[in-house]
């Protein structure tokens, strides 16, 4: 999953199109419910949620990269075109 914060402070979530193929079956329900929860929480306090996600390291979820400009991460920029918006 990729999470972007725009200049207005809104969040955008992009999820790998093959989520069900790359997440183990025993974690899939958890991940899917978490994505729903994150989208709902983004409406209430997007800045706090983005800060929390930038430092995430819980269970099967770990933040691998965090930054302020996607162009600084060419490999992530390439992935964005394949991901699906939630």
C-alpha positions, 0 to 999 in steps of 0.5 A: 500500500502507498499513502500520499498526503496532498498539499491540502492535507488529504490522504490517498491510498493506493493498494497493490492490484494483486493484494490477495496474491501477495498477502498470506491467507491468514493475514488477508482479512486483517489487512482488508479490514485495516484498509477500510479502517484507514480510509475512514480514519483519514476522513477524521484526522488525516495529518495524525494518521499520515504521521502514524503510518510514516512510522508504522511497524506493527504485525504484518505492516511495516513502513519501508519508505517515508518522504515528502517527494515521491520523485525521490523514490523512483522505484515507488514512482514506478509502482504507483502506475500499477496500484489501485486507489481505495 
